[in-house]
Amino acid sequence: MDELCNPMKITSKNVTQQTAANYIMASGSGLSSPGPDDISRVLHAVRAHLGMHVAFVSEFVAGRRVFRYVDGSEGELPIKVGDSDPLDESYCHYIVDGRVPQLLPDPSKHPITMAMPVTTQLPVGGHLSVPVRLKDGRVYGTFCCFNYAPDHSLNERDLRTMRAFAEVTGHLLDRDISERQERDDEIARINSVIEHDQISIVYQPIYKLDENTVAGFEGLARFPEAGSRPPNEWFAAAAEVGLGVQLETIPIAKALAALPLLPPDVYLAVNVSPTALASRELAAVLDSGSTKRIVLEVTEHTSISDYAELRQAIEPLRRRGLRLAVDDAGAGYASLQHILSLMPDVIKMDASLTRNIDRDPARRALASSLITFAKDVGSQIIAEGIETAAELDVLRDLGVILGQGYFLGRPMPFDNAVQLIPR
Protein backbone atom coordinates (compact mmCIF):
# COMPACT_ATOMS: atom_id res chain seq x y z
CA MET A 1 0.00 0.00 0.00
CA ASP A 2 1.21 3.52 -0.80
CA GLU A 3 2.15 5.11 2.53
CA LEU A 4 0.17 8.23 1.61
CA CYS A 5 -2.96 6.08 1.59
CA ASN A 6 -2.16 4.64 5.01
CA PRO A 7 -2.31 7.12 7.91
CA MET A 8 -0.23 4.79 10.08
CA LYS A 9 2.71 5.30 7.71
CA ILE A 10 2.84 9.06 8.15
CA THR A 11 6.20 9.88 9.75
CA SER A 12 8.09 12.93 10.90
CA LYS A 13 10.05 12.94 7.64
CA ASN A 14 7.11 13.04 5.28
CA VAL A 15 4.56 15.09 7.18
CA THR A 16 4.56 18.43 5.38
CA GLN A 17 1.79 20.57 4.00
CA GLN A 18 2.39 19.08 0.54
CA THR A 19 2.25 15.54 1.90
CA ALA A 20 -0.97 16.37 3.67
CA ALA A 21 -2.40 17.71 0.42
CA ASN A 22 -1.24 14.55 -1.36
CA TYR A 23 -2.95 12.46 1.29
CA ILE A 24 -6.26 14.09 0.48
CA MET A 25 -5.72 13.47 -3.22
CA ALA A 26 -4.89 9.83 -2.56
CA SER A 27 -8.00 9.51 -0.42
CA GLY A 28 -10.16 10.35 -3.41
CA SER A 29 -10.75 14.07 -3.01
CA GLY A 30 -8.90 16.97 -4.63
CA LEU A 31 -8.15 20.42 -3.35
CA SER A 32 -9.57 21.87 -6.57
CA SER A 33 -13.13 21.39 -5.34
CA PRO A 34 -13.04 21.54 -1.54
CA GLY A 35 -15.99 20.77 0.63
CA PRO A 36 -17.06 19.48 4.05
CA ASP A 37 -16.09 15.91 3.15
CA ASP A 38 -12.47 16.96 2.60
CA ILE A 39 -12.10 18.43 6.07
CA SER A 40 -13.96 15.52 7.64
CA ARG A 41 -11.57 13.15 5.87
CA VAL A 42 -8.55 15.08 7.14
CA LEU A 43 -9.92 15.05 10.67
CA HIS A 44 -10.60 11.33 10.64
CA ALA A 45 -7.17 10.53 9.18
CA VAL A 46 -5.32 12.47 11.86
CA ARG A 47 -7.42 11.11 14.73
CA ALA A 48 -6.99 7.54 13.50
CA HIS A 49 -3.25 7.98 12.99
CA LEU A 50 -2.72 9.39 16.47
CA GLY A 51 -5.10 6.91 18.10
CA MET A 52 -7.13 9.66 19.77
CA HIS A 53 -10.72 9.41 20.96
CA VAL A 54 -12.04 12.73 19.63
CA ALA A 55 -10.95 15.24 16.99
CA PHE A 56 -12.59 18.49 15.99
CA VAL A 57 -12.18 21.72 14.07
CA SER A 58 -13.59 24.74 15.85
CA GLU A 59 -14.36 28.26 14.70
CA PHE A 60 -14.10 31.33 16.91
CA VAL A 61 -17.30 33.35 16.49
CA ALA A 62 -18.28 36.36 18.61
CA GLY A 63 -16.55 35.15 21.74
CA ARG A 64 -17.64 31.55 21.38
CA ARG A 65 -16.01 28.38 20.16
CA VAL A 66 -18.26 26.64 17.63
CA PHE A 67 -17.60 23.02 16.68
CA ARG A 68 -17.74 22.88 12.87
CA TYR A 69 -16.34 19.37 12.28
CA VAL A 70 -16.21 16.49 14.75
CA ASP A 71 -14.81 12.97 14.45
CA GLY A 72 -14.60 10.29 17.09
CA SER A 73 -14.12 6.65 17.89
CA GLU A 74 -17.12 4.41 18.37
CA GLY A 75 -19.69 5.43 20.94
CA GLU A 76 -21.48 8.64 21.83
CA LEU A 77 -19.30 11.72 21.52
CA PRO A 78 -19.24 14.46 24.17
CA ILE A 79 -19.52 17.14 21.46
CA LYS A 80 -21.32 17.36 18.15
CA VAL A 81 -21.29 19.62 15.13
CA GLY A 82 -22.98 22.92 15.94
CA ASP A 83 -22.32 22.82 19.67
CA SER A 84 -20.61 25.87 21.14
CA ASP A 85 -19.24 27.18 24.41
CA PRO A 86 -17.66 30.41 25.69
CA LEU A 87 -14.24 30.78 24.10
CA ASP A 88 -12.58 31.91 27.32
CA GLU A 89 -13.69 28.68 29.02
CA SER A 90 -11.90 26.51 26.45
CA TYR A 91 -8.37 25.21 26.04
CA CYS A 92 -8.39 26.69 22.53
CA HIS A 93 -8.45 30.26 23.85
CA TYR A 94 -5.36 29.80 25.99
CA ILE A 95 -3.50 27.74 23.38
CA VAL A 96 -3.93 30.39 20.68
CA ASP A 97 -2.85 33.04 23.20
CA GLY A 98 0.26 31.00 23.99
CA ARG A 99 -0.54 30.55 27.67
CA VAL A 100 -1.12 26.81 27.28
CA PRO A 101 1.15 24.58 25.15
CA GLN A 102 -0.21 22.98 21.99
CA LEU A 103 0.90 19.57 23.28
CA LEU A 104 -0.56 18.49 26.64
CA PRO A 105 0.09 14.85 27.60
CA ASP A 106 -1.83 15.42 30.86
CA PRO A 107 -3.91 18.62 31.25
CA SER A 108 -4.43 17.91 34.94
CA LYS A 109 -0.76 18.76 35.48
CA HIS A 110 -0.85 22.24 33.89
CA PRO A 111 -1.80 25.12 36.22
CA ILE A 112 -4.34 26.67 33.85
CA THR A 113 -6.06 23.58 32.43
CA MET A 114 -6.12 21.74 35.75
CA ALA A 115 -8.41 24.48 37.09
CA MET A 116 -10.82 24.38 34.15
CA PRO A 117 -14.06 22.42 34.74
CA VAL A 118 -13.94 20.81 31.28
CA THR A 119 -10.78 18.90 32.22
CA THR A 120 -12.66 16.67 34.63
CA GLN A 121 -16.17 16.95 33.20
CA LEU A 122 -15.44 15.36 29.79
CA PRO A 123 -12.76 14.34 30.90
CA VAL A 124 -9.86 15.63 28.80
CA GLY A 125 -6.61 13.66 28.87
CA GLY A 126 -3.87 13.72 26.25
CA HIS A 127 -4.52 16.82 24.15
CA LEU A 128 -3.15 18.32 20.92
CA SER A 129 -4.39 21.64 19.57
CA VAL A 130 -3.04 24.00 16.90
CA PRO A 131 -4.46 27.19 15.40
CA VAL A 132 -6.07 27.04 11.97
CA ARG A 133 -5.02 30.16 10.10
CA LEU A 134 -6.54 31.59 6.94
CA LYS A 135 -4.48 33.06 4.11
CA ASP A 136 -4.95 36.60 5.44
CA GLY A 137 -3.36 35.59 8.75
CA ARG A 138 -6.59 35.48 10.75
CA VAL A 139 -7.10 32.63 13.19
CA TYR A 140 -10.20 30.73 12.08
CA GLY A 141 -10.21 28.47 15.13
CA THR A 142 -8.36 25.34 16.16
CA PHE A 143 -7.60 21.82 14.96
CA CYS A 144 -7.72 19.57 18.03
CA CYS A 145 -7.46 15.95 19.14
CA PHE A 146 -7.82 14.57 22.65
CA ASN A 147 -8.08 11.37 24.63
CA TYR A 148 -10.14 10.78 27.73
CA ALA A 149 -7.04 9.74 29.69
CA PRO A 150 -3.51 11.18 29.92
CA ASP A 151 -1.24 10.09 27.07
CA HIS A 152 2.49 10.51 27.61
CA SER A 153 3.30 8.92 24.25
CA LEU A 154 2.30 12.15 22.46
CA ASN A 155 5.36 13.97 21.14
CA GLU A 156 6.65 16.69 18.82
CA ARG A 157 6.28 14.42 15.81
CA ASP A 158 2.55 14.18 16.52
CA LEU A 159 2.37 17.92 16.90
CA ARG A 160 4.02 18.38 13.50
CA THR A 161 1.40 16.06 12.05
CA MET A 162 -1.32 18.24 13.53
CA ARG A 163 0.26 21.43 12.20
CA ALA A 164 0.61 20.03 8.68
CA PHE A 165 -3.01 18.98 8.47
CA ALA A 166 -4.19 22.16 10.15
CA GLU A 167 -2.47 24.06 7.36
CA VAL A 168 -4.30 22.00 4.74
CA THR A 169 -7.54 22.58 6.63
CA GLY A 170 -6.86 26.31 6.48
CA HIS A 171 -6.50 26.11 2.70
CA LEU A 172 -9.74 24.16 2.40
CA LEU A 173 -11.55 26.64 4.61
CA ASP A 174 -10.16 29.56 2.61
CA ARG A 175 -11.65 28.14 -0.54
CA ASP A 176 -14.93 27.33 1.14
CA ILE A 177 -15.14 30.84 2.61
CA SER A 178 -14.32 32.32 -0.79
CA GLU A 179 -17.05 30.27 -2.46
CA ARG A 180 -19.56 31.27 0.22
CA GLN A 181 -18.62 34.92 -0.22
CA GLU A 182 -19.05 34.63 -3.98
CA ARG A 183 -22.44 33.02 -3.41
CA ASP A 184 -23.48 35.76 -0.99
CA ASP A 185 -22.33 38.42 -3.46
CA GLU A 186 -24.31 36.75 -6.24
CA ILE A 187 -27.42 36.61 -4.09
CA ALA A 188 -27.01 40.30 -3.29
CA ARG A 189 -26.65 41.20 -6.98
CA ILE A 190 -29.74 39.23 -7.96
CA ASN A 191 -31.80 40.59 -5.08
CA SER A 192 -30.74 44.11 -6.07
CA VAL A 193 -31.98 43.53 -9.63
CA ILE A 194 -35.29 42.29 -8.25
CA GLU A 195 -35.72 45.01 -5.63
CA HIS A 196 -34.82 47.83 -8.04
CA ASP A 197 -36.98 46.44 -10.85
CA GLN A 198 -34.07 46.25 -13.29
CA ILE A 199 -35.68 43.78 -15.68
CA SER A 200 -37.32 44.96 -18.88
CA ILE A 201 -39.03 43.07 -21.69
CA VAL A 202 -38.50 43.22 -25.43
CA TYR A 203 -40.73 41.49 -27.94
CA GLN A 204 -39.54 39.63 -31.03
CA PRO A 205 -42.16 39.03 -33.72
CA ILE A 206 -43.04 35.53 -34.88
CA TYR A 207 -44.33 35.62 -38.44
CA LYS A 208 -46.64 33.48 -40.53
CA LEU A 209 -44.18 32.86 -43.33
CA ASP A 210 -46.74 32.32 -46.08
CA GLU A 211 -48.67 35.52 -45.26
CA ASN A 212 -45.87 37.70 -43.87
CA THR A 213 -48.10 38.68 -40.94
CA VAL A 214 -47.44 38.57 -37.21
CA ALA A 215 -48.74 35.44 -35.48
CA GLY A 216 -47.26 36.22 -32.08
CA PHE A 217 -44.36 37.60 -30.09
CA GLU A 218 -41.70 36.11 -27.91
CA GLY A 219 -41.18 38.12 -24.72
CA LEU A 220 -37.49 38.26 -23.83
CA ALA A 221 -35.95 39.51 -20.59
CA ARG A 222 -33.29 42.19 -20.62
CA PHE A 223 -31.20 43.62 -17.78
CA PRO A 224 -30.23 47.04 -19.19
CA GLU A 225 -29.34 48.64 -15.86
CA ALA A 226 -27.48 45.69 -14.39
CA GLY A 227 -24.25 45.63 -16.37
CA SER A 228 -23.14 43.73 -19.43
CA ARG A 229 -23.97 40.21 -18.25
CA PRO A 230 -26.31 38.56 -20.78
CA PRO A 231 -29.76 37.35 -19.65
CA ASN A 232 -28.94 33.64 -19.85
CA GLU A 233 -26.08 34.16 -17.39
CA TRP A 234 -28.35 36.03 -14.98
CA PHE A 235 -30.82 33.14 -14.97
CA ALA A 236 -28.08 30.51 -14.66
CA ALA A 237 -26.52 32.37 -11.73
CA ALA A 238 -29.90 32.74 -10.03
CA ALA A 239 -30.55 29.01 -10.38
CA GLU A 240 -27.15 28.27 -8.81
CA VAL A 241 -28.02 30.20 -5.64
CA GLY A 242 -31.63 29.08 -5.34
CA LEU A 243 -33.25 32.20 -6.80
CA GLY A 244 -33.92 30.83 -10.28
CA VAL A 245 -37.69 30.50 -10.08
CA GLN A 246 -38.07 33.88 -8.39
CA LEU A 247 -36.02 35.63 -11.07
CA GLU A 248 -37.71 33.79 -13.94
CA THR A 249 -41.29 34.51 -12.94
CA ILE A 250 -40.74 38.27 -12.82
CA PRO A 251 -40.10 38.76 -16.56
CA ILE A 252 -42.76 36.18 -17.38
CA ALA A 253 -45.34 38.19 -15.44
CA LYS A 254 -44.13 41.41 -17.05
CA ALA A 255 -44.31 39.97 -20.56
CA LEU A 256 -47.77 38.51 -20.05
CA ALA A 257 -49.05 41.86 -18.81
CA ALA A 258 -48.94 42.98 -22.45
CA LEU A 259 -51.21 40.17 -23.64
CA PRO A 260 -54.52 42.07 -23.18
CA LEU A 261 -53.10 44.85 -25.37
CA LEU A 262 -52.61 42.49 -28.31
CA PRO A 263 -55.29 41.45 -30.83
CA PRO A 264 -57.12 38.23 -29.90
CA ASP A 265 -55.46 36.28 -32.73
CA VAL A 266 -51.90 37.15 -31.61
CA TYR A 267 -50.23 34.95 -29.00
CA LEU A 268 -47.33 35.53 -26.60
CA ALA A 269 -44.46 33.13 -25.88
CA VAL A 270 -42.13 33.24 -22.89
CA ASN A 271 -39.12 31.15 -21.91
CA VAL A 272 -39.21 28.97 -18.83
CA SER A 273 -36.90 26.43 -17.25
CA PRO A 274 -38.23 22.98 -16.30
CA THR A 275 -37.86 23.89 -12.63
CA ALA A 276 -39.96 27.03 -12.97
CA LEU A 277 -42.45 25.25 -15.21
CA ALA A 278 -43.40 22.91 -12.38
CA SER A 279 -43.36 25.60 -9.68
CA ARG A 280 -46.21 27.07 -7.67
CA GLU A 281 -44.86 30.53 -8.38
CA LEU A 282 -45.42 30.16 -12.12
CA ALA A 283 -48.83 28.60 -11.56
CA ALA A 284 -49.77 31.67 -9.53
CA VAL A 285 -48.65 33.99 -12.35
CA LEU A 286 -50.68 32.06 -14.91
CA ASP A 287 -53.73 31.72 -12.68
CA SER A 288 -54.68 35.37 -13.08
CA GLY A 289 -56.13 35.14 -16.58
CA SER A 290 -56.68 33.18 -19.75
CA THR A 291 -53.85 30.94 -20.89
CA LYS A 292 -55.18 30.19 -24.39
CA ARG A 293 -52.80 32.67 -26.07
CA ILE A 294 -49.76 31.76 -24.00
CA VAL A 295 -46.92 29.52 -25.15
CA LEU A 296 -44.35 28.40 -22.60
CA GLU A 297 -41.01 27.60 -24.21
CA VAL A 298 -39.01 25.01 -22.28
CA THR A 299 -35.33 25.77 -22.65
CA GLU A 300 -32.96 23.12 -24.00
CA HIS A 301 -30.13 23.87 -21.62
CA THR A 302 -31.62 22.34 -18.46
CA SER A 303 -32.06 18.61 -17.96
CA ILE A 304 -35.29 17.14 -16.60
CA SER A 305 -34.95 14.37 -14.03
CA ASP A 306 -38.62 13.33 -13.87
CA TYR A 307 -40.70 13.90 -17.00
CA ALA A 308 -43.78 12.21 -15.54
CA GLU A 309 -43.80 14.61 -12.60
CA LEU A 310 -43.41 17.60 -14.92
CA ARG A 311 -46.21 16.42 -17.22
CA GLN A 312 -48.48 16.04 -14.20
CA ALA A 313 -47.60 19.54 -12.95
CA ILE A 314 -48.43 21.28 -16.23
CA GLU A 315 -51.43 19.20 -17.27
CA PRO A 316 -53.96 21.55 -15.58
CA LEU A 317 -52.48 24.48 -17.53
CA ARG A 318 -52.62 22.60 -20.82
CA ARG A 319 -56.25 21.72 -20.19
CA ARG A 320 -56.89 25.47 -19.91
CA GLY A 321 -55.46 25.99 -23.37
CA LEU A 322 -51.85 26.82 -22.60
CA ARG A 323 -49.47 25.56 -25.26
CA LEU A 324 -46.07 24.06 -24.58
CA ALA A 325 -43.04 24.56 -26.81
CA VAL A 326 -39.62 22.94 -26.78
CA ASP A 327 -36.95 25.51 -27.60
CA ASP A 328 -33.71 24.96 -29.54
CA ALA A 329 -34.77 21.67 -31.15
CA GLY A 330 -31.82 20.15 -32.95
CA ALA A 331 -29.24 21.90 -30.78
CA GLY A 332 -28.61 18.97 -28.46
CA TYR A 333 -29.76 15.75 -26.87
CA ALA A 334 -31.82 17.44 -24.16
CA SER A 335 -34.20 19.08 -26.62
CA LEU A 336 -34.91 15.74 -28.33
CA GLN A 337 -35.63 14.17 -24.95
CA HIS A 338 -37.97 17.07 -24.14
CA ILE A 339 -39.83 16.55 -27.43
CA LEU A 340 -40.28 12.81 -27.00
CA SER A 341 -41.25 12.99 -23.34
CA LEU A 342 -43.41 16.15 -23.25
CA MET A 343 -45.08 15.95 -26.68
CA PRO A 344 -45.12 19.74 -27.09
CA ASP A 345 -47.62 21.72 -29.14
CA VAL A 346 -44.77 23.69 -30.70
CA ILE A 347 -41.25 22.64 -31.71
CA LYS A 348 -38.82 25.52 -32.22
CA MET A 349 -36.17 24.57 -34.74
CA ASP A 350 -32.83 25.88 -33.51
CA ALA A 351 -30.97 28.62 -35.36
CA SER A 352 -28.07 26.21 -35.89
CA LEU A 353 -30.31 24.31 -38.33
CA THR A 354 -31.73 27.43 -39.95
CA ARG A 355 -28.37 29.10 -40.54
CA ASN A 356 -27.17 28.57 -44.14
CA ILE A 357 -29.96 26.08 -44.78
CA ASP A 358 -30.13 27.43 -48.33
CA ARG A 359 -26.55 26.26 -48.95
CA ASP A 360 -26.33 23.11 -46.86
CA PRO A 361 -28.13 19.93 -48.05
CA ALA A 362 -27.49 18.22 -44.70
CA ARG A 363 -29.26 20.98 -42.79
CA ARG A 364 -32.17 20.86 -45.22
CA ALA A 365 -32.46 17.10 -44.80
CA LEU A 366 -32.39 17.30 -41.01
CA ALA A 367 -34.87 20.18 -40.96
CA SER A 368 -37.16 18.28 -43.33
CA SER A 369 -37.10 15.26 -41.01
CA LEU A 370 -37.97 17.43 -38.02
CA ILE A 371 -40.83 19.06 -39.95
CA THR A 372 -42.19 15.63 -40.94
CA PHE A 373 -41.93 14.42 -37.36
CA ALA A 374 -43.82 17.48 -36.10
CA LYS A 375 -46.63 16.92 -38.60
CA ASP A 376 -46.89 13.25 -37.64
CA VAL A 377 -47.25 13.99 -33.92
CA GLY A 378 -49.46 17.07 -34.32
CA SER A 379 -46.89 19.70 -33.34
CA GLN A 380 -46.22 23.01 -35.05
CA ILE A 381 -42.75 24.05 -36.23
CA ILE A 382 -41.28 27.50 -35.67
CA ALA A 383 -37.96 28.19 -37.37
CA GLU A 384 -35.63 30.34 -35.27
CA GLY A 385 -32.73 32.49 -36.39
CA ILE A 386 -33.86 33.42 -39.90
CA GLU A 387 -31.31 35.98 -41.06
CA THR A 388 -31.51 36.03 -44.86
CA ALA A 389 -34.11 36.02 -47.61
CA ALA A 390 -32.60 32.83 -49.01
CA GLU A 391 -33.06 31.01 -45.70
CA LEU A 392 -36.64 32.24 -45.55
CA ASP A 393 -37.40 30.96 -49.07
CA VAL A 394 -36.05 27.48 -48.32
CA LEU A 395 -38.01 27.25 -45.09
CA ARG A 396 -41.20 28.20 -46.90
CA ASP A 397 -40.51 25.54 -49.52
CA LEU A 398 -40.00 22.95 -46.77
CA GLY A 399 -43.42 23.76 -45.38
CA VAL A 400 -42.46 25.74 -42.28
CA ILE A 401 -45.47 27.86 -41.28
CA LEU A 402 -43.97 30.11 -38.59
CA GLY A 403 -40.58 31.72 -38.14
CA GLN A 404 -38.59 34.40 -36.37
CA GLY A 405 -35.17 35.97 -36.69
CA TYR A 406 -33.36 39.23 -37.30
CA PHE A 407 -34.30 39.21 -40.99
CA LEU A 408 -37.98 39.30 -40.00
CA GLY A 409 -37.69 41.47 -36.90
CA ARG A 410 -35.35 42.06 -34.00
CA PRO A 411 -36.48 42.12 -30.36
CA MET A 412 -38.00 45.54 -29.68
CA PRO A 413 -39.96 47.53 -27.09
CA PHE A 414 -43.67 46.78 -26.94
CA ASP A 415 -44.71 50.11 -28.46
CA ASN A 416 -42.65 49.30 -31.55
CA ALA A 417 -43.84 45.71 -31.66
CA VAL A 418 -47.53 46.58 -31.85
CA GLN A 419 -46.82 48.78 -34.86
CA LEU A 420 -46.13 45.59 -36.82
CA ILE A 421 -49.74 44.49 -36.45
CA PRO A 422 -52.19 45.91 -39.04
CA ARG A 423 -54.88 48.01 -37.43
PEJO-V247985 format. One line per field, one symbol per residue. phi: phi as a letter, one per 30 degrees, with the letter a starting at -180 (. if undefined). psi: psi as a letter, one per 20 degrees, with the letter a starting at -180 (. if undefined). A space follows every 10 residues. Layout:
phi = ???
psi = ???
This chain:
phi = .dddcbedcd bddcdbdddd dddddddjbc ddbdaedddd dedddddddd icdbbaccbc bhibccdcbb badejdcdbb ejdaadedcc eeeddddidb ddcbdbddcc ddddcdedec dddccebbab dccdddjddd lbcbbacdbe bdddbddddd eedddddded dddedddddd dddddddddd ddeddchccb bcbcdccddd chbdcabcdb dbbdccjcdd eddddddddd cicedddddd dddddddded dcedcccbcb dadeddecdd ddedddddad cdcccccddd dcdcdbdddd eddceedddd jdccbcdidj dadddddedd cchddbccdd dddddiddcb eddddddddd ddeeddcicc cbdcidbbdd dddddeddjd dbabldddld eadddddddd ced
psi = pphhiohiip rhhjnrhggg ghggghijpq ihmqahhghh gggggggggi kqgqqqpqpo oljqopohpp qrrqrpqiqr piqrrphijq hgghghijip qhonhnhiip hghhiphhgh ggrpcppppq qoqrhjiqog cqoqqqriqq njipahghhh gghghhgghg gghghggghh gggghggggg hggghjlkpr pqppqoqohh ilqphaqppp qqmhjkajpq ghhghggghh jjjggghghg hggggihigi iqqijprpqq qqqhghhjqh gghhgiiiaq jhkpppopqh ipqphnhghg ghhighhhhj ipqpqpqkpi hrhghhgggh himqhpoopq hhhhpkhijo hgggggghgh ggggghjkrp pppqkoiqhg gggggghijp gqrqrhhhpr qrqghhgiii pp.
